Amino acid sequence: MRPVLDAARARRSVSKVTDAAPDDAELLELLAAAGRVADHAALRPWRVIALRGDARARLGAALAEASGLDASDPRGAAKLAAKPLRAPLLLAVVAVRTPGHSKVPEWEQDATAAGVAHLLSLLLDEAGWGVMWRTGPHTRHPAVATAHELGDHEALLGWLYVGGRPSGWRAERRRPSDATAQFSTLRSRD
Ligand SMILES: Cc1cc2nc3c(=O)[nH]c(=O)nc-3n(C[C@H](O)[C@H](O)[C@H](O)COP(=O)(O)O)c2cc1C
């Protein structure tokens, strides 16, 4: 049995989800496991903010504001404002940087935070939830940062849109990934 290998092979994003969502207790269990990623100097350079209910509409309003589009235009701001309502739960993944660290530059800290997002996404998928990591052109806009009450050294990596898998949902078969295109061996001088 190789459960992690099987879960990684089976993971698929679910773009349309139902109103069911994991509660905070389940999220905390999965986030604790996701937090076991490699983390140079154990800085814990991430945090996750859950957006449910009306908080999603506040994010929508911030996205609309960030776009600068006319609020009355249904193809513009209104469409953007509705985007966070596509799932009952959004998990905002935040990179929490320690600037000027003597050993761990900020790019390494961001790599750890992204690792947590990927692992959390896998764990949610493995637990039977529908998950999709989404971003967009306004992810790093100040209005969006303010809506999440981010600090000076924090930046969003996007949102895991989480919900129930629709009944009858089946992961589309995917072309098997051929890792040879992403793998090489540096010439040895031995
Ligand atoms: C950082 C990040 C941001 C993403 N943003 C979006 C997005 O805004 N919209 C989108 O359709 N897919 C986005 N994706 C890709 C999807 O999450 C997903 O991986 C893709 O649809 C392929 O589906 P799969 O995960 O089942 O292979 C993003 C992925 C990552 C890692």
The ligand as a Tripos MOL2 file, in Angstrom:
@<TRIPOS>MOLECULE
LIG
   31    33     1     0     0
SMALL
NO_CHARGES

@<TRIPOS>ATOM
      1 C1         -0.9660   29.4790   -7.5980 C.3       1 LIG1
      2 C2         -2.0450   28.9120   -8.4890 C.ar      1 LIG1
      3 C3         -3.0440   29.7300   -8.9530 C.ar      1 LIG1
      4 C4         -4.0360   29.2460   -9.7930 C.ar      1 LIG1
      5 N1         -5.0350   30.0850  -10.2330 N.ar      1 LIG1
      6 C5         -5.9970   29.6080  -11.0280 C.ar      1 LIG1
      7 C6         -7.0670   30.4480  -11.4370 C.ar      1 LIG1
      8 O1         -7.1820   31.5980  -11.0240 O.2       1 LIG1
      9 N2         -7.9830   29.9420  -12.3060 N.ar      1 LIG1
     10 C7         -7.8910   28.6580  -12.7710 C.ar      1 LIG1
     11 O2         -8.7490   28.2580  -13.5890 O.2       1 LIG1
     12 N3         -6.9110   27.8270  -12.3640 N.ar      1 LIG1
     13 C8         -5.9730   28.2740  -11.4990 C.ar      1 LIG1
     14 N4         -4.9700   27.4290  -11.0770 N.ar      1 LIG1
     15 C9         -4.9180   26.0390  -11.6090 C.3       1 LIG1
     16 C10        -5.9430   25.1280  -10.9530 C.3       1 LIG1
     17 O3         -5.8290   25.1850   -9.5410 O.3       1 LIG1
     18 C11        -5.7730   23.6600  -11.4180 C.3       1 LIG1
     19 O4         -4.5190   23.1780  -11.0370 O.3       1 LIG1
     20 C12        -5.9330   23.5140  -12.9150 C.3       1 LIG1
     21 O5         -7.2580   23.8470  -13.2770 O.3       1 LIG1
     22 C13        -5.6520   22.0730  -13.4180 C.3       1 LIG1
     23 O6         -6.4880   21.1520  -12.7840 O.3       1 LIG1
     24 P1         -5.8380   19.9310  -11.9850 P.3       1 LIG1
     25 O7         -5.3000   20.5220  -10.6890 O.co2     1 LIG1
     26 O8         -6.9750   18.9590  -11.7800 O.co2     1 LIG1
     27 O9         -4.7570   19.3620  -12.8350 O.co2     1 LIG1
     28 C14        -4.0100   27.8860  -10.1880 C.ar      1 LIG1
     29 C15        -3.0150   27.0330   -9.6780 C.ar      1 LIG1
     30 C16        -2.0450   27.5400   -8.8310 C.ar      1 LIG1
     31 C17        -0.9840   26.6140   -8.2720 C.3       1 LIG1
@<TRIPOS>BOND
     1     1     2 1
     2     2     3 ar
     3     2    30 ar
     4     3     4 ar
     5     4     5 ar
     6     4    28 ar
     7     5     6 ar
     8     6     7 ar
     9     6    13 1
    10     7     8 2
    11     7     9 ar
    12     9    10 ar
    13    10    11 2
    14    10    12 ar
    15    12    13 ar
    16    13    14 ar
    17    14    15 1
    18    14    28 ar
    19    15    16 1
    20    16    17 1
    21    16    18 1
    22    18    19 1
    23    18    20 1
    24    20    21 1
    25    20    22 1
    26    22    23 1
    27    23    24 1
    28    24    25 2
    29    24    26 1
    30    24    27 1
    31    28    29 ar
    32    29    30 ar
    33    30    31 1
@<TRIPOS>SUBSTRUCTURE
     1 LIG1         1 GROUP 0 **** ****
